[in-house]
Amino acid sequence: MAEALHRCGLEVHVTGDELTVVGGQAQSAEIPCYGDHRIHMALCALAATVPGGLQLDSADAVDVSWPGFHQSLGIRRSQ
């Protein structure tokens, strides 16, 4: 998650199991989700706030826990 947030232009600090977003303005970016549905779903929430959105891979991985996730949120499924 820290890597993904950093790719979006956000400054983050990681200490142990704690991640703190220090600041910055989120910007459009291409972010790998490594086949992890949890990462993809969390970043979809961030993508809704970023001008130009985010390009996320691993859209199919979401079907493991929530088939129809993208449709339920009214967002376009890219992959």
Secondary structure, 3 states (H helix, E strand, C coil): CHHHHHHCCCEEEEECCEEEEEECCCCCCEECCCCCHHHHHHHHHHHCCCCCCCEECCHHHHHHCCCCHHHHHCCCCCC
